[in-house]
């Protein structure tokens, strides 16, 4: 283009010149960012299918050094910002930290298989575990293959999340009895960038949005000051697993299993109840079954606390309460199928 034409264009359409310059600047910045991205540690893992992408994510979460800032958004409550860091030392120790940044705060710190919890108004304590239980489901991050029985996973499109190229993955329950997930994974590292939970009507229920992701060759300097001796003593857990129970559950969603049966005493009133935990690897559902004094007719009460359904069914001489991230219709189907053996 001649200088004369360029001057004329400038005089008649200054905004057009601004857009051209802005486009050239953006292109130069993008090229620079691509050059920087090439030096970011990544996971060498095939990722042609949705399941391979989930496997790449799982490997990245456990093998890379990273620092992640993310925000948890739920209806009716303030946003909850977190910092999540993971590092592997030169001696092979795995370290991880999850820190809730708002309010009094809550910090969880892991060194190998020892996890320390530091919460307001609660004495510090440690549990034996190889992972931290946080807003992201553990099995989704660590063992996504466990979800195969209950969920179909599929590749969706690509997009841009937090300034990074991302691959979208959709997860839906095989029998349409549970909520679904949309995931966005960083195309370079495989790290998770965003997670949306949606209901059976495809409406958004909960969102986790990563605002900053840094993947580095060396672990964060914070971990140089951390050792297992800093953590409180491990609290022994008397997990009795699956004990004999007089209750039979005749309906379970596809892929969901009974993982625990116990007797528990409610802290609210001291009543002794039968406790049953169900899990499909992604969602845990708690059942509390108790006998009642009167033999009343069936009565149903449904409540929703954020994304958790709280469903109570009074069925003659006993009462069942179901709590979990499942639709009320699924909670009703589970509770209505419960039968007392020998009755």
C-alpha positions as CSV (number, residue, x, y, z in Angstrom):
1,X,0.0,0.0,0.0
2,X,1.4,3.5,-1.0
3,X,2.1,6.1,1.6
4,X,-0.5,8.4,0.0
5,X,-3.2,5.7,0.4
6,X,-2.2,5.0,3.9
7,X,-2.4,8.7,4.8
8,X,-5.8,8.9,3.2
9,X,-7.0,5.8,5.1
10,X,-5.7,7.2,8.4
11,X,-7.6,10.5,7.8
12,X,-10.9,8.8,6.8
13,X,-10.9,5.8,9.2
14,X,-8.6,6.1,12.2
15,X,-10.4,3.3,13.9
16,X,-9.5,0.9,11.1
17,X,-5.8,1.7,11.5
18,X,-6.1,1.1,15.3
19,X,-7.7,-2.3,14.7
20,X,-4.9,-3.3,12.2
21,X,-2.2,-2.2,14.7
22,X,-4.0,-3.9,17.5
23,X,-4.2,-7.1,15.5
24,X,-0.5,-7.0,14.6
25,X,0.3,-6.5,18.3
26,X,-2.0,-9.3,19.4
27,X,-0.4,-11.6,16.8
28,X,3.1,-10.7,18.0
29,X,2.0,-11.4,21.6
30,X,0.4,-14.7,20.7
31,X,3.6,-15.8,18.9
32,X,5.6,-14.9,22.0
33,X,3.2,-16.8,24.2
34,X,3.5,-19.8,21.9
35,X,7.3,-19.7,22.2
36,X,7.0,-19.6,26.0
37,X,4.5,-22.5,26.0
38,X,7.1,-24.7,24.4
39,X,9.2,-24.6,27.5
40,X,6.4,-25.5,29.9
41,X,6.6,-29.0,31.2
42,X,4.0,-31.3,29.7
43,X,2.8,-34.8,30.0
44,X,3.8,-37.1,27.1
45,X,0.6,-39.1,26.9
46,X,-1.6,-40.0,23.9
47,X,-4.8,-38.0,23.9
48,X,-7.0,-38.8,20.9
49,X,-10.0,-40.0,22.8
50,X,-11.9,-38.6,25.8
51,X,-10.6,-41.4,28.1
52,X,-7.1,-40.7,27.0
53,X,-7.5,-37.0,27.8
54,X,-8.7,-38.0,31.3
55,X,-5.7,-40.3,31.7
56,X,-3.4,-37.4,30.6
57,X,-5.1,-35.1,33.2
58,X,-4.6,-37.8,35.9
59,X,-0.9,-38.2,35.1
60,X,-0.4,-34.4,35.1
61,X,-2.0,-33.9,38.5
62,X,0.3,-36.5,40.1
63,X,3.5,-35.9,38.2
64,X,3.9,-32.2,37.5
65,X,5.0,-29.3,39.7
66,X,2.3,-26.7,39.6
67,X,0.6,-23.8,41.3
68,X,-3.1,-23.3,40.6
69,X,-5.5,-20.5,41.7
70,X,-9.2,-21.3,41.2
71,X,-12.6,-20.1,42.4
72,X,-15.5,-22.3,43.4
73,X,-18.9,-20.9,42.6
74,X,-22.1,-22.3,44.1
75,X,-25.6,-20.8,44.1
76,X,-26.6,-18.7,47.1
77,X,-23.1,-18.4,48.6
78,X,-20.1,-16.2,48.1
79,X,-17.3,-17.3,45.7
80,X,-14.6,-19.4,47.4
81,X,-11.0,-18.7,46.1
82,X,-8.4,-21.4,46.6
83,X,-4.7,-21.9,46.1
84,X,-3.6,-25.4,45.1
85,X,0.1,-26.4,44.9
86,X,1.9,-29.6,44.1
87,X,5.5,-30.5,44.0
88,X,7.9,-33.4,43.8
89,X,11.2,-32.9,45.5
90,X,14.6,-34.0,44.3
91,X,14.4,-37.0,46.7
92,X,11.0,-38.1,45.3
93,X,8.8,-36.8,48.1
94,X,5.3,-35.7,46.9
95,X,3.9,-32.6,48.5
96,X,0.6,-30.9,48.1
97,X,-1.2,-27.9,49.6
98,X,-4.8,-26.7,49.3
99,X,-5.6,-23.3,50.9
100,X,-9.0,-21.6,51.2
101,X,-8.2,-17.9,50.9
102,X,-11.4,-16.2,52.1
103,X,-12.6,-15.9,55.7
104,X,-10.8,-17.6,58.6
105,X,-9.3,-20.0,56.1
106,X,-8.7,-23.7,55.9
107,X,-5.4,-25.2,54.9
108,X,-4.6,-28.8,54.0
109,X,-1.0,-30.0,53.6
110,X,0.1,-33.4,52.3
111,X,3.6,-35.0,52.5
112,X,3.5,-38.3,50.7
113,X,0.7,-40.3,52.5
114,X,0.3,-38.0,55.5
115,X,-2.3,-35.2,55.2
116,X,-2.5,-32.5,57.8
117,X,-5.7,-30.4,58.3
118,X,-5.5,-26.9,59.8
119,X,-9.0,-25.4,60.4
120,X,-10.3,-22.6,62.7
121,X,-11.7,-23.7,66.0
122,X,-10.5,-27.3,65.5
123,X,-7.2,-28.7,66.8
124,X,-4.9,-29.6,64.0
125,X,-4.9,-33.3,63.0
126,X,-3.6,-35.6,60.3
127,X,-5.0,-38.5,58.3
128,X,-3.3,-41.2,56.3
129,X,-4.1,-40.6,52.6
130,X,-2.3,-40.3,49.3
131,X,-4.4,-37.3,48.1
132,X,-6.2,-34.2,49.4
133,X,-10.0,-34.1,49.4
134,X,-11.0,-30.7,47.9
135,X,-13.5,-29.2,45.5
136,X,-12.3,-31.3,42.6
137,X,-13.5,-34.9,43.1
138,X,-10.5,-37.1,44.0
139,X,-11.3,-40.0,41.7
140,X,-11.9,-37.7,38.7
141,X,-8.3,-36.4,39.2
142,X,-6.6,-39.5,40.3
143,X,-8.5,-42.5,39.0
144,X,-10.8,-41.5,36.2
145,X,-11.0,-45.1,35.0
146,X,-13.2,-45.9,38.0
147,X,-16.0,-43.8,36.5
148,X,-16.3,-45.9,33.4
149,X,-19.2,-48.0,34.7
150,X,-21.4,-45.1,35.6
151,X,-20.6,-42.4,33.0
152,X,-20.1,-41.9,29.3
153,X,-17.3,-39.5,28.3
154,X,-17.1,-37.8,25.0
155,X,-14.8,-35.3,23.2
156,X,-16.4,-31.9,22.6
157,X,-14.8,-28.9,20.9
158,X,-11.8,-26.9,21.8
159,X,-11.8,-23.4,23.3
160,X,-9.8,-21.0,25.3
161,X,-9.9,-20.9,29.1
162,X,-7.8,-18.6,31.3
163,X,-5.8,-17.6,28.3
164,X,-4.9,-21.3,27.4
165,X,-6.0,-23.6,24.6
166,X,-8.3,-26.1,26.1
167,X,-10.0,-29.4,25.2
168,X,-13.5,-29.9,26.4
169,X,-14.7,-33.2,27.8
170,X,-18.4,-34.0,28.6
171,X,-19.4,-36.7,31.2
172,X,-23.0,-37.9,31.5
173,X,-24.4,-40.7,33.6
174,X,-25.3,-43.8,31.5
175,X,-28.8,-44.1,33.0
176,X,-29.5,-40.3,33.3
177,X,-29.8,-40.6,37.1
178,X,-27.0,-38.3,38.1
179,X,-25.7,-34.8,37.3
180,X,-23.1,-34.4,34.5
181,X,-19.8,-32.6,34.1
182,X,-18.2,-30.4,31.5
183,X,-14.4,-30.3,31.8
184,X,-11.8,-28.1,30.1
185,X,-8.3,-29.4,30.1
186,X,-5.1,-27.5,29.1
187,X,-4.0,-28.9,25.8
188,X,-0.3,-28.5,26.7
189,X,-0.1,-30.0,30.1
190,X,-3.4,-31.8,30.6
191,X,-4.2,-29.9,33.8
192,X,-7.8,-29.1,34.5
193,X,-8.8,-25.5,33.8
194,X,-12.6,-25.5,34.4
195,X,-15.4,-27.8,35.6
196,X,-19.1,-27.2,35.3
197,X,-21.7,-29.4,37.0
198,X,-25.1,-29.5,35.2
199,X,-28.4,-31.0,36.0
200,X,-30.6,-33.3,33.8
201,X,-32.0,-30.2,32.1
202,X,-28.5,-29.0,31.2
203,X,-28.7,-26.2,33.7
204,X,-25.5,-25.0,35.5
205,X,-25.4,-26.1,39.2
206,X,-21.8,-25.5,40.2
207,X,-18.6,-24.2,38.6
208,X,-14.9,-24.3,39.3
209,X,-12.9,-21.8,37.3
210,X,-9.1,-21.8,37.2
211,X,-7.8,-18.2,37.2
212,X,-4.1,-18.9,37.1
213,X,-2.1,-22.0,36.2
214,X,1.7,-22.2,36.5
215,X,3.6,-25.4,35.6
216,X,7.3,-25.3,36.4
217,X,10.4,-27.5,36.1
218,X,11.1,-27.2,39.9
219,X,8.6,-27.4,42.8
220,X,7.4,-24.1,44.4
221,X,10.0,-22.7,46.9
222,X,7.2,-23.0,49.6
223,X,7.9,-26.8,49.7
224,X,11.5,-26.3,50.7
225,X,10.2,-25.4,54.2
226,X,7.8,-28.3,54.5
227,X,8.5,-31.8,56.0
228,X,6.3,-34.6,57.4
229,X,7.5,-33.8,60.9
230,X,5.7,-30.5,60.8
231,X,2.3,-32.2,60.5
232,X,0.2,-33.2,63.5
233,X,0.0,-36.8,64.6
234,X,-2.1,-39.1,62.4
235,X,-5.5,-39.8,63.9
236,X,-6.4,-43.5,63.7
237,X,-9.7,-44.2,61.9
238,X,-11.6,-47.2,62.9
239,X,-13.3,-47.9,59.5
240,X,-15.3,-51.0,59.9
241,X,-16.3,-51.0,56.2
242,X,-19.3,-53.1,55.3
243,X,-21.0,-54.7,58.3
244,X,-24.1,-56.9,58.4
245,X,-27.3,-54.9,58.0
246,X,-31.0,-55.7,58.0
247,X,-31.6,-53.3,55.1
248,X,-31.7,-54.3,51.4
249,X,-31.4,-51.7,48.6
250,X,-33.3,-53.0,45.6
251,X,-32.3,-50.1,43.3
252,X,-28.9,-48.5,42.6
253,X,-28.0,-46.2,39.7
254,X,-25.7,-47.8,37.1
255,X,-22.1,-48.0,38.4
256,X,-23.1,-47.2,42.0
257,X,-22.1,-49.6,44.8
258,X,-22.4,-49.9,48.5
259,X,-19.0,-49.0,50.0
260,X,-19.8,-48.8,53.7
261,X,-22.4,-50.1,56.2
262,X,-22.2,-49.0,59.8
263,X,-24.1,-48.2,63.0
264,X,-23.8,-44.5,63.8
265,X,-25.0,-42.3,66.6
266,X,-26.3,-38.9,65.5
267,X,-24.6,-36.0,67.2
268,X,-27.9,-34.0,67.1
269,X,-30.0,-36.2,69.3
270,X,-27.9,-39.3,70.1
271,X,-30.2,-41.6,68.1
272,X,-28.6,-44.8,66.8
273,X,-29.1,-45.2,63.0
274,X,-27.9,-47.5,60.2
275,X,-25.5,-45.7,57.9
276,X,-24.9,-46.8,54.3
277,X,-22.6,-45.0,51.9
278,X,-23.0,-45.4,48.1
279,X,-20.5,-44.4,45.5
280,X,-20.0,-44.5,41.8
281,X,-16.4,-43.1,42.1
282,X,-17.5,-39.6,41.4
283,X,-20.5,-39.0,43.7
284,X,-20.8,-40.3,47.3
285,X,-24.4,-40.7,48.7
286,X,-25.2,-41.1,52.4
287,X,-28.2,-43.0,53.7
288,X,-29.4,-42.8,57.3
289,X,-32.0,-45.3,58.3
290,X,-33.8,-45.2,61.6
291,X,-36.8,-46.8,63.3
292,X,-39.6,-44.5,64.5
293,X,-42.1,-44.9,67.3
294,X,-45.3,-44.5,65.4
295,X,-46.5,-46.5,62.4
296,X,-47.5,-43.6,60.2
297,X,-48.3,-43.6,56.5
298,X,-45.6,-42.8,53.9
299,X,-44.4,-39.2,53.8
300,X,-41.8,-37.5,51.7
301,X,-39.8,-34.4,52.3
302,X,-37.3,-32.9,49.8
303,X,-34.8,-30.2,50.4
304,X,-31.8,-28.9,48.4
305,X,-28.7,-27.4,50.1
306,X,-26.6,-25.8,47.3
307,X,-26.1,-28.7,45.0
308,X,-26.8,-31.4,47.6
309,X,-30.2,-33.1,47.7
310,X,-31.6,-33.8,51.2
311,X,-34.4,-36.3,50.9
312,X,-36.4,-38.0,53.7
313,X,-38.9,-40.8,53.2
314,X,-41.0,-42.0,56.1
315,X,-42.1,-45.5,55.3
316,X,-44.3,-46.9,58.0
317,X,-42.1,-47.8,61.1
318,X,-38.8,-46.5,59.6
319,X,-37.4,-43.4,58.1
320,X,-34.7,-43.0,55.4
321,X,-32.7,-39.8,54.7
322,X,-30.7,-39.6,51.5
323,X,-28.0,-36.9,51.2
324,X,-25.8,-36.4,48.1
325,X,-25.2,-34.6,44.8
326,X,-28.0,-36.4,42.9
327,X,-31.4,-35.4,41.5
328,X,-34.3,-35.7,44.0
329,X,-35.9,-38.3,41.6
330,X,-32.9,-40.5,42.1
331,X,-32.9,-40.1,45.8
332,X,-36.6,-41.0,45.8
333,X,-35.9,-44.1,43.7
334,X,-33.2,-45.3,46.1
335,X,-35.1,-44.6,49.3
336,X,-38.3,-46.2,48.0
337,X,-36.5,-49.4,47.1
338,X,-35.2,-50.0,50.6
339,X,-36.6,-53.1,52.2
340,X,-36.1,-54.4,55.8
341,X,-35.2,-58.1,55.6
342,X,-37.5,-60.4,57.4
343,X,-40.4,-57.8,57.5
